[in-house]
Amino acid sequence: MYNSAFMAYGAPMGEITVSDARARLADVVDAARVGHEPVYLTRRGKRVAAVIDADDLDRLIAAAEDLADVEAAAAARAEIDGGDPAIPWEQIKAELAWYDVPHSGRPSRGAPTPQA
């Protein structure tokens, strides 16, 4: 027999109206958490939100960030391959106002100081 957390009107919970979700919030959360599948909330037949397991969301965010990094690196390589010169590291640090902080906690000689 199916757990009631996975059932909405006799079918696996995949979509549920916002009104029904409000009345069955614990079931909706359990379905998303245990089933590792999103539960879509609908209003007037259109999806308006989704409930997903928090760990699944963290993994999705990390994967999206990793993909963005890979795409940015590929774009930078394409620029260099296309003849654009690489930007020197010292120039990047200066533009971002990065400075070296030795173990003493004070900026090293010649390094720009942070602006407050």
C-alpha positions as CSV (number, residue, x, y, z in Angstrom):
1,M,0.0,0.0,0.0
2,Y,1.2,3.5,-0.8
3,N,2.2,5.9,1.9
4,S,-0.4,8.8,2.0
5,A,2.4,11.3,1.6
6,F,2.8,10.1,-2.0
7,M,-0.8,10.1,-2.8
8,A,-3.0,12.9,-4.0
9,Y,-6.5,11.8,-5.1
10,G,-5.2,8.2,-5.6
11,A,-2.2,9.2,-7.8
12,P,1.4,9.8,-7.0
13,M,1.9,13.4,-5.8
14,G,3.5,15.4,-8.6
15,E,1.2,18.4,-8.8
16,I,-1.2,19.7,-6.3
17,T,-3.2,22.9,-6.0
18,V,-1.9,25.6,-3.6
19,S,-5.2,25.3,-1.6
20,D,-4.8,21.5,-1.3
21,A,-1.1,21.9,-0.4
22,R,-2.0,24.3,2.3
23,A,-4.3,21.7,3.9
24,R,-1.8,18.9,3.4
25,L,1.6,20.7,3.9
26,A,3.2,17.9,5.9
27,D,2.3,15.4,3.2
28,V,3.6,17.6,0.4
29,V,6.9,18.2,2.3
30,D,7.3,14.5,3.0
31,A,6.6,13.5,-0.6
32,A,9.3,15.9,-1.9
33,R,11.8,14.9,0.8
34,V,11.3,11.1,0.7
35,G,10.6,10.7,-3.0
36,H,13.3,13.1,-4.1
37,E,10.9,14.4,-6.8
38,P,9.5,18.0,-6.9
39,V,5.9,18.5,-6.0
40,Y,4.6,21.3,-8.2
41,L,2.0,23.7,-6.7
42,T,-0.6,24.9,-9.2
43,R,-3.0,27.8,-9.3
44,R,-5.7,27.9,-11.9
45,G,-4.1,24.9,-13.6
46,K,-0.7,26.6,-14.0
47,R,2.5,25.7,-12.1
48,V,3.4,28.5,-9.7
49,A,5.9,27.0,-7.4
50,A,7.6,23.7,-6.4
51,V,8.5,22.0,-3.1
52,I,11.8,20.0,-3.3
53,D,14.0,18.3,-0.8
54,A,16.6,20.8,0.7
55,D,19.6,18.5,0.0
56,D,18.4,18.1,-3.6
57,L,18.2,21.9,-4.0
58,D,21.7,22.2,-2.6
59,R,23.0,19.7,-5.2
60,L,21.2,21.5,-8.0
61,I,22.6,24.9,-7.0
62,A,26.1,23.4,-6.8
63,A,25.7,21.8,-10.2
64,A,24.5,25.0,-11.7
65,E,27.4,26.9,-10.2
66,D,29.9,24.3,-11.5
67,L,28.3,24.5,-15.0
68,A,28.5,28.3,-15.0
69,D,32.2,28.1,-14.0
70,V,32.9,25.6,-16.8
71,E,31.0,27.8,-19.4
72,A,32.9,31.0,-18.2
73,A,36.3,29.1,-18.5
74,A,35.4,27.9,-22.0
75,A,34.4,31.5,-23.0
76,A,37.7,32.9,-21.6
77,R,39.7,30.2,-23.5
78,A,37.8,31.0,-26.7
79,E,38.6,34.7,-26.3
80,I,42.3,33.9,-25.9
81,D,42.2,31.4,-28.8
82,G,40.5,34.2,-30.8
83,G,43.5,36.4,-30.3
84,D,42.4,38.5,-27.3
85,P,45.3,38.9,-24.9
86,A,45.1,37.4,-21.4
87,I,44.6,39.9,-18.6
88,P,47.6,39.9,-16.2
89,W,46.8,38.7,-12.7
90,E,48.2,41.9,-11.1
91,Q,45.8,44.0,-13.2
92,I,42.9,41.9,-12.1
93,K,43.9,42.2,-8.4
94,A,44.2,46.0,-8.8
95,E,40.8,46.3,-10.5
96,L,39.1,44.3,-7.8
97,A,41.1,46.1,-5.1
98,W,42.5,42.8,-3.8
99,Y,45.5,43.1,-1.6
100,D,47.9,40.7,0.1
101,V,47.5,40.3,3.8
102,P,50.5,38.6,5.5
103,H,50.1,36.7,8.7
104,S,50.6,39.9,10.7
105,G,47.1,41.0,9.5
106,R,48.5,44.2,7.8
107,P,48.7,44.7,4.1
108,S,52.1,44.0,2.6
109,R,54.2,46.9,1.3
110,G,53.0,48.4,-1.9
111,A,49.7,46.6,-1.8
112,P,46.6,48.7,-2.1
113,T,44.5,49.0,1.1
114,P,40.8,48.2,1.1
115,Q,38.4,51.1,0.8
116,A,35.8,51.3,3.6
